[in-house]
Amino acid sequence: MKQMEVTILGQSYLLGCPDGGEIALLEAVGNVDREMSAIRDGGKVKARERIAVLAALNLAYALAGRPAARAPQSASAAPGEVDLDHLIERLDQALGADGQLL
């Protein structure tokens, strides 16, 4: 696994990336950055944490509306179910020093 430095909403993050996953990671970072920038530029929300949560919800809602969209499963999740604890753990790792979601 390699590490990539990316920028979201003007702040740099060092993220782990599986070999061959660079393009997908950069696309995801671009989506998150666009969504967070749009919320910030809307002027109603200023706190970075709140912007991140709203962006995550907007992106998750858009993804859930796709017929072919499937969230990652773990061995502990039943077929057709998403392991939310695993997803939250991955988000917490990505946020690093910015704080934990829950």
N, C-alpha and C positions, 0 to 999 in steps of 0.2 A: 504494500500500500504506500502510495506516495502522498506528499502533502502539497497543497496548492494554496497560494495566498490570493484571496478574492476581496473585493470591496463591495459592501452593501451599505447604502445610505451614507456614503462617505467614510465608513469605518472599515479598516482592514481586519480580515479574519483568516486564520490558518486552518484549513480544513483537510481532513484525511480523505483520500480519493482512491478507490480501487483502480488497479491498472486497467486502462482502456475506458475508464469512466469519465475522463476529463471533459469531453464534449457535453455529456449529460449533466455533469456538475455545473459547468459554466452556463448552460441553458437554465438550470434551476436557479442559480444565483441571479441571472438576469431577470427571471420572472419575479423573484422575491424583491429585488432592488426596484423594479418598475412599480410593483404593487405598493411597497412601502413609500416610495417617492410620491406616488399619486395620493396616498392618504395624507402624508405630510404637507404636500402642496395644496391640499384641500383646505388647510388652515384651521380645521376644528380640533385636531389632535396634535399635540406637540411632544408628549413623552415618548421616547424611543421604545420603551417596553410595550406601551399600549399600541403604538403603530405596528410593532412586530406581531402582536397577538391578532389585531384586526387583519393584517395582511395574511397571516396564517389561516385564519378563518375564511377569508375571501378565496384564497387559493384552494383550500380543502373543499369548500362548497362548489367551486367551479369543477374541481376534479371529480367530485362525487356525482355531478350531473352528466359526466361522460359515460356513455354506455359501456365502453371497453375499459374504463378506468378500474384498476384494482389496486388496493393498498397492500403493502407488504405484509406477509403473514410470518409468524414465527412458529417454531415447533410446539409452543404452548397454546397457540390459538387454534380453536376448532376450525374445520374447513368453512370458508366463507366469512370468517370473523377476523377482525384486525386486532393485533396485540397492542392496545393503546399504551400500556406501560412501556413497551419496547420503543414505540415511536416517541414518547415523551422523553425517555432516556436519551435517545439520539438527538433530539432537539436541545436538551440540556447540555450535552457534550458540545454541540455546535455553538451554543451561546457562550460557553466558557465563562469568562470573567464578567460578562454582562449580567449574570444571575440566572437562577433556575426559574423555569416556568411555574412549577408547582412545588 
